[in-house]
């Protein structure tokens, strides 16, 4: 099973150690670590659930 890696430059997930788009190094995505994007996503989902809007 491949490790999920993340490119900070392109802000997208990949399985390649080097980003295919910007040729930059990708990093391991550790869910327990500080992640503002995931934090906002959690709020957005909660809000969506309450309002029922898209
Ligand atoms: Zn990239």
mmCIF file of the protein (N, C-alpha, C, O) and its ligand, coordinates in Angstrom:
data_MODEL
# 
_entry.id   MODEL 
# 
loop_
_entity.id 
_entity.type 
_entity.pdbx_number_of_molecules 
1 polymer     1 
2 non-polymer 1 
# 
_entity_poly.entity_id                      1 
_entity_poly.type                           'polypeptide(L)' 
_entity_poly.nstd_linkage                   no 
_entity_poly.nstd_monomer                   no 
_entity_poly.pdbx_seq_one_letter_code       
;(UNK)(UNK)(UNK)(UNK)(UNK)(UNK)(UNK)(UNK)(UNK)(UNK)(UNK)(UNK)(UNK)(UNK)(UNK)(UNK)
(UNK)(UNK)(UNK)(UNK)(UNK)(UNK)(UNK)(UNK)(UNK)(UNK)(UNK)(UNK)(UNK)(UNK)(UNK)(UNK)
(UNK)(UNK)(UNK)(UNK)(UNK)(UNK)(UNK)(UNK)(UNK)(UNK)(UNK)(UNK)(UNK)(UNK)(UNK)(UNK)
(UNK)(UNK)(UNK)(UNK)(UNK)(UNK)
;
_entity_poly.pdbx_seq_one_letter_code_can   XXXXXXXXXXXXXXXXXXXXXXXXXXXXXXXXXXXXXXXXXXXXXXXXXXXXXX 
_entity_poly.pdbx_strand_id                 A 
# 
loop_
_entity_poly_seq.entity_id 
_entity_poly_seq.num 
_entity_poly_seq.mon_id 
_entity_poly_seq.hetero 
1 1  UNK n 
1 2  UNK n 
1 3  UNK n 
1 4  UNK n 
1 5  UNK n 
1 6  UNK n 
1 7  UNK n 
1 8  UNK n 
1 9  UNK n 
1 10 UNK n 
1 11 UNK n 
1 12 UNK n 
1 13 UNK n 
1 14 UNK n 
1 15 UNK n 
1 16 UNK n 
1 17 UNK n 
1 18 UNK n 
1 19 UNK n 
1 20 UNK n 
1 21 UNK n 
1 22 UNK n 
1 23 UNK n 
1 24 UNK n 
1 25 UNK n 
1 26 UNK n 
1 27 UNK n 
1 28 UNK n 
1 29 UNK n 
1 30 UNK n 
1 31 UNK n 
1 32 UNK n 
1 33 UNK n 
1 34 UNK n 
1 35 UNK n 
1 36 UNK n 
1 37 UNK n 
1 38 UNK n 
1 39 UNK n 
1 40 UNK n 
1 41 UNK n 
1 42 UNK n 
1 43 UNK n 
1 44 UNK n 
1 45 UNK n 
1 46 UNK n 
1 47 UNK n 
1 48 UNK n 
1 49 UNK n 
1 50 UNK n 
1 51 UNK n 
1 52 UNK n 
1 53 UNK n 
1 54 UNK n 
# 
loop_
_struct_asym.id 
_struct_asym.entity_id 
A 1 
B 2 
# 
loop_
_chem_comp.id 
_chem_comp.type 
_chem_comp.mon_nstd_flag 
UNK 'L-peptide linking' . 
ZN  non-polymer         . 
# 
_pdbx_entity_nonpoly.entity_id   2 
_pdbx_entity_nonpoly.name        ? 
_pdbx_entity_nonpoly.comp_id     ZN 
# 
_pdbx_nonpoly_scheme.asym_id         B 
_pdbx_nonpoly_scheme.entity_id       2 
_pdbx_nonpoly_scheme.mon_id          ZN 
_pdbx_nonpoly_scheme.ndb_seq_num     1 
_pdbx_nonpoly_scheme.pdb_seq_num     101 
_pdbx_nonpoly_scheme.auth_seq_num    101 
_pdbx_nonpoly_scheme.pdb_mon_id      ZN 
_pdbx_nonpoly_scheme.auth_mon_id     ZN 
_pdbx_nonpoly_scheme.pdb_strand_id   A 
_pdbx_nonpoly_scheme.pdb_ins_code    . 
# 
loop_
_atom_site.group_PDB 
_atom_site.id 
_atom_site.type_symbol 
_atom_site.label_atom_id 
_atom_site.label_alt_id 
_atom_site.label_comp_id 
_atom_site.label_asym_id 
_atom_site.label_entity_id 
_atom_site.label_seq_id 
_atom_site.pdbx_PDB_ins_code 
_atom_site.Cartn_x 
_atom_site.Cartn_y 
_atom_site.Cartn_z 
_atom_site.occupancy 
_atom_site.B_iso_or_equiv 
_atom_site.pdbx_formal_charge 
_atom_site.auth_seq_id 
_atom_site.auth_comp_id 
_atom_site.auth_asym_id 
_atom_site.auth_atom_id 
_atom_site.pdbx_PDB_model_num 
ATOM   1   N  N  . UNK A 1 1  ? 0.831   -1.200 0.000   1.00 0.00 ? 1   UNK A N  1 
ATOM   2   C  CA . UNK A 1 1  ? 0.000   0.000  0.000   1.00 0.00 ? 1   UNK A CA 1 
ATOM   3   C  C  . UNK A 1 1  ? 0.868   1.254  0.000   1.00 0.00 ? 1   UNK A C  1 
ATOM   4   O  O  . UNK A 1 1  ? 1.807   1.363  0.788   1.00 0.00 ? 1   UNK A O  1 
ATOM   5   N  N  . UNK A 1 2  ? 0.560   2.182  -0.867  1.00 0.00 ? 2   UNK A N  1 
ATOM   6   C  CA . UNK A 1 2  ? 1.352   3.397  -0.977  1.00 0.00 ? 2   UNK A CA 1 
ATOM   7   C  C  . UNK A 1 2  ? 0.997   4.408  0.098   1.00 0.00 ? 2   UNK A C  1 
ATOM   8   O  O  . UNK A 1 2  ? -0.146  4.509  0.542   1.00 0.00 ? 2   UNK A O  1 
ATOM   9   N  N  . UNK A 1 3  ? 2.000   5.140  0.492   1.00 0.00 ? 3   UNK A N  1 
ATOM   10  C  CA . UNK A 1 3  ? 1.779   6.193  1.470   1.00 0.00 ? 3   UNK A CA 1 
ATOM   11  C  C  . UNK A 1 3  ? 1.195   7.413  0.756   1.00 0.00 ? 3   UNK A C  1 
ATOM   12  O  O  . UNK A 1 3  ? 1.599   7.761  -0.354  1.00 0.00 ? 3   UNK A O  1 
ATOM   13  N  N  . UNK A 1 4  ? 0.246   8.042  1.416   1.00 0.00 ? 4   UNK A N  1 
ATOM   14  C  CA . UNK A 1 4  ? -0.318  9.253  0.828   1.00 0.00 ? 4   UNK A CA 1 
ATOM   15  C  C  . UNK A 1 4  ? 0.596   10.427 1.141   1.00 0.00 ? 4   UNK A C  1 
ATOM   16  O  O  . UNK A 1 4  ? 0.909   10.702 2.300   1.00 0.00 ? 4   UNK A O  1 
ATOM   17  N  N  . UNK A 1 5  ? 1.011   11.104 0.097   1.00 0.00 ? 5   UNK A N  1 
ATOM   18  C  CA . UNK A 1 5  ? 1.879   12.261 0.245   1.00 0.00 ? 5   UNK A CA 1 
ATOM   19  C  C  . UNK A 1 5  ? 1.142   13.517 -0.198  1.00 0.00 ? 5   UNK A C  1 
ATOM   20  O  O  . UNK A 1 5  ? 0.127   13.469 -0.893  1.00 0.00 ? 5   UNK A O  1 
ATOM   21  N  N  . UNK A 1 6  ? 1.694   14.633 0.234   1.00 0.00 ? 6   UNK A N  1 
ATOM   22  C  CA . UNK A 1 6  ? 1.015   15.899 -0.041  1.00 0.00 ? 6   UNK A CA 1 
ATOM   23  C  C  . UNK A 1 6  ? 1.983   16.946 -0.559  1.00 0.00 ? 6   UNK A C  1 
ATOM   24  O  O  . UNK A 1 6  ? 3.083   17.102 -0.028  1.00 0.00 ? 6   UNK A O  1 
ATOM   25  N  N  . UNK A 1 7  ? 1.575   17.659 -1.591  1.00 0.00 ? 7   UNK A N  1 
ATOM   26  C  CA . UNK A 1 7  ? 2.406   18.731 -2.118  1.00 0.00 ? 7   UNK A CA 1 
ATOM   27  C  C  . UNK A 1 7  ? 1.902   20.065 -1.585  1.00 0.00 ? 7   UNK A C  1 
ATOM   28  O  O  . UNK A 1 7  ? 0.771   20.464 -1.861  1.00 0.00 ? 7   UNK A O  1 
ATOM   29  N  N  . UNK A 1 8  ? 2.731   20.740 -0.835  1.00 0.00 ? 8   UNK A N  1 
ATOM   30  C  CA . UNK A 1 8  ? 2.346   22.032 -0.270  1.00 0.00 ? 8   UNK A CA 1 
ATOM   31  C  C  . UNK A 1 8  ? 2.240   23.109 -1.344  1.00 0.00 ? 8   UNK A C  1 
ATOM   32  O  O  . UNK A 1 8  ? 1.460   24.052 -1.210  1.00 0.00 ? 8   UNK A O  1 
ATOM   33  N  N  . UNK A 1 9  ? 3.012   22.971 -2.389  1.00 0.00 ? 9   UNK A N  1 
ATOM   34  C  CA . UNK A 1 9  ? 3.010   23.954 -3.474  1.00 0.00 ? 9   UNK A CA 1 
ATOM   35  C  C  . UNK A 1 9  ? 1.679   23.933 -4.220  1.00 0.00 ? 9   UNK A C  1 
ATOM   36  O  O  . UNK A 1 9  ? 1.051   24.971 -4.431  1.00 0.00 ? 9   UNK A O  1 
ATOM   37  N  N  . UNK A 1 10 ? 1.266   22.730 -4.613  1.00 0.00 ? 10  UNK A N  1 
ATOM   38  C  CA . UNK A 1 10 ? 0.045   22.587 -5.406  1.00 0.00 ? 10  UNK A CA 1 
ATOM   39  C  C  . UNK A 1 10 ? -1.183  22.356 -4.526  1.00 0.00 ? 10  UNK A C  1 
ATOM   40  O  O  . UNK A 1 10 ? -2.320  22.434 -4.990  1.00 0.00 ? 10  UNK A O  1 
ATOM   41  N  N  . UNK A 1 11 ? -0.934  22.075 -3.260  1.00 0.00 ? 11  UNK A N  1 
ATOM   42  C  CA . UNK A 1 11 ? -2.000  21.777 -2.313  1.00 0.00 ? 11  UNK A CA 1 
ATOM   43  C  C  . UNK A 1 11 ? -2.876  20.634 -2.804  1.00 0.00 ? 11  UNK A C  1 
ATOM   44  O  O  . UNK A 1 11 ? -4.100  20.738 -2.888  1.00 0.00 ? 11  UNK A O  1 
ATOM   45  N  N  . UNK A 1 12 ? -2.190  19.535 -3.127  1.00 0.00 ? 12  UNK A N  1 
ATOM   46  C  CA . UNK A 1 12 ? -2.928  18.356 -3.562  1.00 0.00 ? 12  UNK A CA 1 
ATOM   47  C  C  . UNK A 1 12 ? -2.201  17.091 -3.126  1.00 0.00 ? 12  UNK A C  1 
ATOM   48  O  O  . UNK A 1 12 ? -1.003  17.113 -2.843  1.00 0.00 ? 12  UNK A O  1 
ATOM   49  N  N  . UNK A 1 13 ? -2.930  16.009 -3.077  1.00 0.00 ? 13  UNK A N  1 
ATOM   50  C  CA . UNK A 1 13 ? -2.389  14.744 -2.627  1.00 0.00 ? 13  UNK A CA 1 
ATOM   51  C  C  . UNK A 1 13 ? -1.834  13.947 -3.799  1.00 0.00 ? 13  UNK A C  1 
ATOM   52  O  O  . UNK A 1 13 ? -2.310  14.042 -4.930  1.00 0.00 ? 13  UNK A O  1 
ATOM   53  N  N  . UNK A 1 14 ? -0.821  13.166 -3.492  1.00 0.00 ? 14  UNK A N  1 
ATOM   54  C  CA . UNK A 1 14 ? -0.189  12.339 -4.509  1.00 0.00 ? 14  UNK A CA 1 
ATOM   55  C  C  . UNK A 1 14 ? 0.455   11.133 -3.838  1.00 0.00 ? 14  UNK A C  1 
ATOM   56  O  O  . UNK A 1 14 ? 0.602   11.104 -2.616  1.00 0.00 ? 14  UNK A O  1 
ATOM   57  N  N  . UNK A 1 15 ? 0.836   10.144 -4.630  1.00 0.00 ? 15  UNK A N  1 
ATOM   58  C  CA . UNK A 1 15 ? 1.572   9.013  -4.073  1.00 0.00 ? 15  UNK A CA 1 
ATOM   59  C  C  . UNK A 1 15 ? 3.038   9.105  -4.452  1.00 0.00 ? 15  UNK A C  1 
ATOM   60  O  O  . UNK A 1 15 ? 3.841   8.267  -4.041  1.00 0.00 ? 15  UNK A O  1 
ATOM   61  N  N  . UNK A 1 16 ? 3.391   10.110 -5.227  1.00 0.00 ? 16  UNK A N  1 
ATOM   62  C  CA . UNK A 1 16 ? 4.758   10.267 -5.692  1.00 0.00 ? 16  UNK A CA 1 
ATOM   63  C  C  . UNK A 1 16 ? 5.591   11.111 -4.724  1.00 0.00 ? 16  UNK A C  1 
ATOM   64  O  O  . UNK A 1 16 ? 5.117   12.132 -4.226  1.00 0.00 ? 16  UNK A O  1 
ATOM   65  N  N  . UNK A 1 17 ? 6.837   10.684 -4.453  1.00 0.00 ? 17  UNK A N  1 
ATOM   66  C  CA . UNK A 1 17 ? 7.715   11.437 -3.550  1.00 0.00 ? 17  UNK A CA 1 
ATOM   67  C  C  . UNK A 1 17 ? 8.110   12.792 -4.122  1.00 0.00 ? 17  UNK A C  1 
ATOM   68  O  O  . UNK A 1 17 ? 8.506   13.703 -3.395  1.00 0.00 ? 17  UNK A O  1 
ATOM   69  N  N  . UNK A 1 18 ? 7.994   12.902 -5.426  1.00 0.00 ? 18  UNK A N  1 
ATOM   70  C  CA . UNK A 1 18 ? 8.244   14.183 -6.087  1.00 0.00 ? 18  UNK A CA 1 
ATOM   71  C  C  . UNK A 1 18 ? 6.982   14.547 -6.874  1.00 0.00 ? 18  UNK A C  1 
ATOM   72  O  O  . UNK A 1 18 ? 6.456   13.739 -7.641  1.00 0.00 ? 18  UNK A O  1 
ATOM   73  N  N  . UNK A 1 19 ? 6.516   15.759 -6.671  1.00 0.00 ? 19  UNK A N  1 
ATOM   74  C  CA . UNK A 1 19 ? 5.287   16.203 -7.328  1.00 0.00 ? 19  UNK A CA 1 
ATOM   75  C  C  . UNK A 1 19 ? 5.434   16.188 -8.841  1.00 0.00 ? 19  UNK A C  1 
ATOM   76  O  O  . UNK A 1 19 ? 6.423   16.678 -9.387  1.00 0.00 ? 19  UNK A O  1 
ATOM   77  N  N  . UNK A 1 20 ? 4.445   15.623 -9.504  1.00 0.00 ? 20  UNK A N  1 
ATOM   78  C  CA . UNK A 1 20 ? 4.482   15.530 -10.961 1.00 0.00 ? 20  UNK A CA 1 
ATOM   79  C  C  . UNK A 1 20 ? 4.195   16.881 -11.627 1.00 0.00 ? 20  UNK A C  1 
ATOM   80  O  O  . UNK A 1 20 ? 4.500   17.081 -12.803 1.00 0.00 ? 20  UNK A O  1 
ATOM   81  N  N  . UNK A 1 21 ? 3.621   17.780 -10.878 1.00 0.00 ? 21  UNK A N  1 
ATOM   82  C  CA . UNK A 1 21 ? 3.224   19.066 -11.446 1.00 0.00 ? 21  UNK A CA 1 
ATOM   83  C  C  . UNK A 1 21 ? 4.302   20.131 -11.266 1.00 0.00 ? 21  UNK A C  1 
ATOM   84  O  O  . UNK A 1 21 ? 4.725   20.759 -12.237 1.00 0.00 ? 21  UNK A O  1 
ATOM   85  N  N  . UNK A 1 22 ? 4.750   20.335 -10.017 1.00 0.00 ? 22  UNK A N  1 
ATOM   86  C  CA . UNK A 1 22 ? 5.725   21.395 -9.771  1.00 0.00 ? 22  UNK A CA 1 
ATOM   87  C  C  . UNK A 1 22 ? 7.137   20.848 -9.571  1.00 0.00 ? 22  UNK A C  1 
ATOM   88  O  O  . UNK A 1 22 ? 8.088   21.611 -9.402  1.00 0.00 ? 22  UNK A O  1 
ATOM   89  N  N  . UNK A 1 23 ? 7.265   19.517 -9.592  1.00 0.00 ? 23  UNK A N  1 
ATOM   90  C  CA . UNK A 1 23 ? 8.552   18.831 -9.401  1.00 0.00 ? 23  UNK A CA 1 
ATOM   91  C  C  . UNK A 1 23 ? 9.155   19.049 -8.006  1.00 0.00 ? 23  UNK A C  1 
ATOM   92  O  O  . UNK A 1 23 ? 10.331  18.771 -7.771  1.00 0.00 ? 23  UNK A O  1 
ATOM   93  N  N  . UNK A 1 24 ? 8.326   19.547 -7.098  1.00 0.00 ? 24  UNK A N  1 
ATOM   94  C  CA . UNK A 1 24 ? 8.776   19.766 -5.725  1.00 0.00 ? 24  UNK A CA 1 
ATOM   95  C  C  . UNK A 1 24 ? 8.630   18.510 -4.888  1.00 0.00 ? 24  UNK A C  1 
ATOM   96  O  O  . UNK A 1 24 ? 7.937   17.567 -5.271  1.00 0.00 ? 24  UNK A O  1 
ATOM   97  N  N  . UNK A 1 25 ? 9.284   18.509 -3.753  1.00 0.00 ? 25  UNK A N  1 
ATOM   98  C  CA . UNK A 1 25 ? 9.207   17.360 -2.851  1.00 0.00 ? 25  UNK A CA 1 
ATOM   99  C  C  . UNK A 1 25 ? 7.871   17.357 -2.119  1.00 0.00 ? 25  UNK A C  1 
ATOM   100 O  O  . UNK A 1 25 ? 7.407   18.391 -1.641  1.00 0.00 ? 25  UNK A O  1 
ATOM   101 N  N  . UNK A 1 26 ? 7.264   16.180 -2.041  1.00 0.00 ? 26  UNK A N  1 
ATOM   102 C  CA . UNK A 1 26 ? 6.015   16.050 -1.303  1.00 0.00 ? 26  UNK A CA 1 
ATOM   103 C  C  . UNK A 1 26 ? 6.302   15.558 0.112   1.00 0.00 ? 26  UNK A C  1 
ATOM   104 O  O  . UNK A 1 26 ? 7.366   14.998 0.376   1.00 0.00 ? 26  UNK A O  1 
ATOM   105 N  N  . UNK A 1 27 ? 5.371   15.764 1.001   1.00 0.00 ? 27  UNK A N  1 
ATOM   106 C  CA . UNK A 1 27 ? 5.560   15.384 2.391   1.00 0.00 ? 27  UNK A CA 1 
ATOM   107 C  C  . UNK A 1 27 ? 4.452   14.421 2.828   1.00 0.00 ? 27  UNK A C  1 
ATOM   108 O  O  . UNK A 1 27 ? 3.368   14.380 2.246   1.00 0.00 ? 27  UNK A O  1 
ATOM   109 N  N  . UNK A 1 28 ? 4.761   13.652 3.871   1.00 0.00 ? 28  UNK A N  1 
ATOM   110 C  CA . UNK A 1 28 ? 3.770   12.738 4.416   1.00 0.00 ? 28  UNK A CA 1 
ATOM   111 C  C  . UNK A 1 28 ? 2.639   13.528 5.051   1.00 0.00 ? 28  UNK A C  1 
ATOM   112 O  O  . UNK A 1 28 ? 2.867   14.533 5.723   1.00 0.00 ? 28  UNK A O  1 
ATOM   113 N  N  . UNK A 1 29 ? 1.446   13.071 4.835   1.00 0.00 ? 29  UNK A N  1 
ATOM   114 C  CA . UNK A 1 29 ? 0.296   13.735 5.426   1.00 0.00 ? 29  UNK A CA 1 
ATOM   115 C  C  . UNK A 1 29 ? -0.090  13.018 6.718   1.00 0.00 ? 29  UNK A C  1 
ATOM   116 O  O  . UNK A 1 29 ? -0.624  11.908 6.707   1.00 0.00 ? 29  UNK A O  1 
ATOM   117 N  N  . UNK A 1 30 ? 0.197   13.686 7.816   1.00 0.00 ? 30  UNK A N  1 
ATOM   118 C  CA . UNK A 1 30 ? -0.115  13.089 9.109   1.00 0.00 ? 30  UNK A CA 1 
ATOM   119 C  C  . UNK A 1 30 ? -1.364  13.757 9.692   1.00 0.00 ? 30  UNK A C  1 
ATOM   120 O  O  . UNK A 1 30 ? -1.312  14.916 10.104  1.00 0.00 ? 30  UNK A O  1 
ATOM   121 N  N  . UNK A 1 31 ? -2.462  13.045 9.727   1.00 0.00 ? 31  UNK A N  1 
ATOM   122 C  CA . UNK A 1 31 ? -3.742  13.608 10.137  1.00 0.00 ? 31  UNK A CA 1 
ATOM   123 C  C  . UNK A 1 31 ? -3.778  14.145 11.560  1.00 0.00 ? 31  UNK A C  1 
ATOM   124 O  O  . UNK A 1 31 ? -4.560  15.047 11.859  1.00 0.00 ? 31  UNK A O  1 
ATOM   125 N  N  . UNK A 1 32 ? -2.946  13.606 12.437  1.00 0.00 ? 32  UNK A N  1 
ATOM   126 C  CA . UNK A 1 32 ? -2.961  14.051 13.835  1.00 0.00 ? 32  UNK A CA 1 
ATOM   127 C  C  . UNK A 1 32 ? -2.263  15.395 14.026  1.00 0.00 ? 32  UNK A C  1 
ATOM   128 O  O  . UNK A 1 32 ? -2.459  16.075 15.033  1.00 0.00 ? 32  UNK A O  1 
ATOM   129 N  N  . UNK A 1 33 ? -1.461  15.756 13.057  1.00 0.00 ? 33  UNK A N  1 
ATOM   130 C  CA . UNK A 1 33 ? -0.709  17.001 13.154  1.00 0.00 ? 33  UNK A CA 1 
ATOM   131 C  C  . UNK A 1 33 ? -1.575  18.216 12.855  1.00 0.00 ? 33  UNK A C  1 
ATOM   132 O  O  . UNK A 1 33 ? -2.690  18.099 12.348  1.00 0.00 ? 33  UNK A O  1 
ATOM   133 N  N  . UNK A 1 34 ? -1.042  19.366 13.178  1.00 0.00 ? 34  UNK A N  1 
ATOM   134 C  CA . UNK A 1 34 ? -1.729  20.634 12.927  1.00 0.00 ? 34  UNK A CA 1 
ATOM   135 C  C  . UNK A 1 34 ? -2.091  20.772 11.450  1.00 0.00 ? 34  UNK A C  1 
ATOM   136 O  O  . UNK A 1 34 ? -1.226  20.687 10.579  1.00 0.00 ? 34  UNK A O  1 
ATOM   137 N  N  . UNK A 1 35 ? -3.350  20.982 11.184  1.00 0.00 ? 35  UNK A N  1 
ATOM   138 C  CA . UNK A 1 35 ? -3.800  21.112 9.796   1.00 0.00 ? 35  UNK A CA 1 
ATOM   139 C  C  . UNK A 1 35 ? -4.967  22.092 9.710   1.00 0.00 ? 35  UNK A C  1 
ATOM   140 O  O  . UNK A 1 35 ? -6.114  21.707 9.937   1.00 0.00 ? 35  UNK A O  1 
ATOM   141 N  N  . UNK A 1 36 ? -4.689  23.344 9.389   1.00 0.00 ? 36  UNK A N  1 
ATOM   142 C  CA . UNK A 1 36 ? -5.747  24.356 9.319   1.00 0.00 ? 36  UNK A CA 1 
ATOM   143 C  C  . UNK A 1 36 ? -6.808  24.048 8.280   1.00 0.00 ? 36  UNK A C  1 
ATOM   144 O  O  . UNK A 1 36 ? -7.979  24.376 8.470   1.00 0.00 ? 36  UNK A O  1 
ATOM   145 N  N  . UNK A 1 37 ? -6.412  23.428 7.195   1.00 0.00 ? 37  UNK A N  1 
ATOM   146 C  CA . UNK A 1 37 ? -7.365  23.102 6.139   1.00 0.00 ? 37  UNK A CA 1 
ATOM   147 C  C  . UNK A 1 37 ? -8.413  22.109 6.625   1.00 0.00 ? 37  UNK A C  1 
ATOM   148 O  O  . UNK A 1 37 ? -9.609  22.274 6.385   1.00 0.00 ? 37  UNK A O  1 
ATOM   149 N  N  . UNK A 1 38 ? -7.941  21.085 7.307   1.00 0.00 ? 38  UNK A N  1 
ATOM   150 C  CA . UNK A 1 38 ? -8.843  20.076 7.825   1.00 0.00 ? 38  UNK A CA 1 
ATOM   151 C  C  . UNK A 1 38 ? -9.750  20.669 8.899   1.00 0.00 ? 38  UNK A C  1 
ATOM   152 O  O  . UNK A 1 38 ? -10.913 20.291 9.044   1.00 0.00 ? 38  UNK A O  1 
ATOM   153 N  N  . UNK A 1 39 ? -9.178  21.610 9.643   1.00 0.00 ? 39  UNK A N  1 
ATOM   154 C  CA . UNK A 1 39 ? -9.913  22.278 10.707  1.00 0.00 ? 39  UNK A CA 1 
ATOM   155 C  C  . UNK A 1 39 ? -11.101 23.031 10.112  1.00 0.00 ? 39  UNK A C  1 
ATOM   156 O  O  . UNK A 1 39 ? -12.221 22.927 10.612  1.00 0.00 ? 39  UNK A O  1 
ATOM   157 N  N  . UNK A 1 40 ? -10.861 23.768 9.076   1.00 0.00 ? 40  UNK A N  1 
ATOM   158 C  CA . UNK A 1 40 ? -11.926 24.523 8.415   1.00 0.00 ? 40  UNK A CA 1 
ATOM   159 C  C  . UNK A 1 40 ? -12.930 23.583 7.762   1.00 0.00 ? 40  UNK A C  1 
ATOM   160 O  O  . UNK A 1 40 ? -14.133 23.845 7.764   1.00 0.00 ? 40  UNK A O  1 
ATOM   161 N  N  . UNK A 1 41 ? -12.432 22.496 7.209   1.00 0.00 ? 41  UNK A N  1 
ATOM   162 C  CA . UNK A 1 41 ? -13.291 21.518 6.552   1.00 0.00 ? 41  UNK A CA 1 
ATOM   163 C  C  . UNK A 1 41 ? -14.299 20.927 7.517   1.00 0.00 ? 41  UNK A C  1 
ATOM   164 O  O  . UNK A 1 41 ? -15.447 20.656 7.165   1.00 0.00 ? 41  UNK A O  1 
ATOM   165 N  N  . UNK A 1 42 ? -13.839 20.737 8.742   1.00 0.00 ? 42  UNK A N  1 
ATOM   166 C  CA . UNK A 1 42 ? -14.701 20.182 9.779   1.00 0.00 ? 42  UNK A CA 1 
ATOM   167 C  C  . UNK A 1 42 ? -15.842 21.159 10.089  1.00 0.00 ? 42  UNK A C  1 
ATOM   168 O  O  . UNK A 1 42 ? -16.995 20.762 10.255  1.00 0.00 ? 42  UNK A O  1 
ATOM   169 N  N  . UNK A 1 43 ? -15.487 22.441 10.162  1.00 0.00 ? 43  UNK A N  1 
ATOM   170 C  CA . UNK A 1 43 ? -16.494 23.463 10.434  1.00 0.00 ? 43  UNK A CA 1 
ATOM   171 C  C  . UNK A 1 43 ? -17.487 23.569 9.274   1.00 0.00 ? 43  UNK A C  1 
ATOM   172 O  O  . UNK A 1 43 ? -18.691 23.731 9.470   1.00 0.00 ? 43  UNK A O  1 
ATOM   173 N  N  . UNK A 1 44 ? -16.950 23.474 8.086   1.00 0.00 ? 44  UNK A N  1 
ATOM   174 C  CA . UNK A 1 44 ? -17.774 23.610 6.893   1.00 0.00 ? 44  UNK A CA 1 
ATOM   175 C  C  . UNK A 1 44 ? -18.801 22.472 6.804   1.00 0.00 ? 44  UNK A C  1 
ATOM   176 O  O  . UNK A 1 44 ? -19.959 22.673 6.438   1.00 0.00 ? 44  UNK A O  1 
ATOM   177 N  N  . UNK A 1 45 ? -18.329 21.280 7.153   1.00 0.00 ? 45  UNK A N  1 
ATOM   178 C  CA . UNK A 1 45 ? -19.231 20.130 7.120   1.00 0.00 ? 45  UNK A CA 1 
ATOM   179 C  C  . UNK A 1 45 ? -20.328 20.270 8.165   1.00 0.00 ? 45  UNK A C  1 
ATOM   180 O  O  . UNK A 1 45 ? -21.487 19.943 7.910   1.00 0.00 ? 45  UNK A O  1 
ATOM   181 N  N  . UNK A 1 46 ? -19.952 20.761 9.348   1.00 0.00 ? 46  UNK A N  1 
ATOM   182 C  CA . UNK A 1 46 ? -20.912 20.947 10.429  1.00 0.00 ? 46  UNK A CA 1 
ATOM   183 C  C  . UNK A 1 46 ? -21.952 21.985 10.037  1.00 0.00 ? 46  UNK A C  1 
ATOM   184 O  O  . UNK A 1 46 ? -23.141 21.830 10.315  1.00 0.00 ? 46  UNK A O  1 
ATOM   185 N  N  . UNK A 1 47 ? -21.487 23.041 9.388   1.00 0.00 ? 47  UNK A N  1 
ATOM   186 C  CA . UNK A 1 47 ? -22.365 24.120 8.961   1.00 0.00 ? 47  UNK A CA 1 
ATOM   187 C  C  . UNK A 1 47 ? -23.321 23.615 7.878   1.00 0.00 ? 47  UNK A C  1 
ATOM   188 O  O  . UNK A 1 47 ? -24.507 23.942 7.878   1.00 0.00 ? 47  UNK A O  1 
ATOM   189 N  N  . UNK A 1 48 ? -22.797 22.835 6.982   1.00 0.00 ? 48  UNK A N  1 
ATOM   190 C  CA . UNK A 1 48 ? -23.575 22.268 5.881   1.00 0.00 ? 48  UNK A CA 1 
ATOM   191 C  C  . UNK A 1 48 ? -24.696 21.393 6.415   1.00 0.00 ? 48  UNK A C  1 
ATOM   192 O  O  . UNK A 1 48 ? -25.819 21.406 5.911   1.00 0.00 ? 48  UNK A O  1 
ATOM   193 N  N  . UNK A 1 49 ? -24.365 20.649 7.427   1.00 0.00 ? 49  UNK A N  1 
ATOM   194 C  CA . UNK A 1 49 ? -25.316 19.733 8.046   1.00 0.00 ? 49  UNK A CA 1 
ATOM   195 C  C  . UNK A 1 49 ? -26.471 20.511 8.682   1.00 0.00 ? 49  UNK A C  1 
ATOM   196 O  O  . UNK A 1 49 ? -27.630 20.105 8.606   1.00 0.00 ? 49  UNK A O  1 
ATOM   197 N  N  . UNK A 1 50 ? -26.128 21.628 9.306   1.00 0.00 ? 50  UNK A N  1 
ATOM   198 C  CA . UNK A 1 50 ? -27.139 22.430 9.995   1.00 0.00 ? 50  UNK A CA 1 
ATOM   199 C  C  . UNK A 1 50 ? -28.041 23.190 9.026   1.00 0.00 ? 50  UNK A C  1 
ATOM   200 O  O  . UNK A 1 50 ? -29.261 23.218 9.191   1.00 0.00 ? 50  UNK A O  1 
ATOM   201 N  N  . UNK A 1 51 ? -27.440 23.797 8.031   1.00 0.00 ? 51  UNK A N  1 
ATOM   202 C  CA . UNK A 1 51 ? -28.208 24.630 7.104   1.00 0.00 ? 51  UNK A CA 1 
ATOM   203 C  C  . UNK A 1 51 ? -28.864 23.810 5.985   1.00 0.00 ? 51  UNK A C  1 
ATOM   204 O  O  . UNK A 1 51 ? -29.898 24.195 5.440   1.00 0.00 ? 51  UNK A O  1 
ATOM   205 N  N  . UNK A 1 52 ? -28.247 22.685 5.661   1.00 0.00 ? 52  UNK A N  1 
ATOM   206 C  CA . UNK A 1 52 ? -28.763 21.861 4.586   1.00 0.00 ? 52  UNK A CA 1 
ATOM   207 C  C  . UNK A 1 52 ? -28.462 22.448 3.223   1.00 0.00 ? 52  UNK A C  1 
ATOM   208 O  O  . UNK A 1 52 ? -28.950 21.970 2.199   1.00 0.00 ? 52  UNK A O  1 
ATOM   209 N  N  . UNK A 1 53 ? -27.647 23.497 3.227   1.00 0.00 ? 53  UNK A N  1 
ATOM   210 C  CA . UNK A 1 53 ? -27.273 24.139 1.973   1.00 0.00 ? 53  UNK A CA 1 
ATOM   211 C  C  . UNK A 1 53 ? -25.971 23.578 1.437   1.00 0.00 ? 53  UNK A C  1 
ATOM   212 O  O  . UNK A 1 53 ? -25.248 22.870 2.138   1.00 0.00 ? 53  UNK A O  1 
ATOM   213 N  N  . UNK A 1 54 ? -25.685 23.895 0.206   1.00 0.00 ? 54  UNK A N  1 
ATOM   214 C  CA . UNK A 1 54 ? -24.467 23.388 -0.413  1.00 0.00 ? 54  UNK A CA 1 
ATOM   215 C  C  . UNK A 1 54 ? -23.282 24.240 -0.050  1.00 0.00 ? 54  UNK A C  1 
ATOM   216 O  O  . UNK A 1 54 ? -22.165 23.962 -0.485  1.00 0.00 ? 54  UNK A O  1 
HETATM 217 ZN ZN . ZN  B 2 .  ? 3.337   20.265 -6.644  1.00 0.00 ? 101 ZN  A ZN 1 
# 
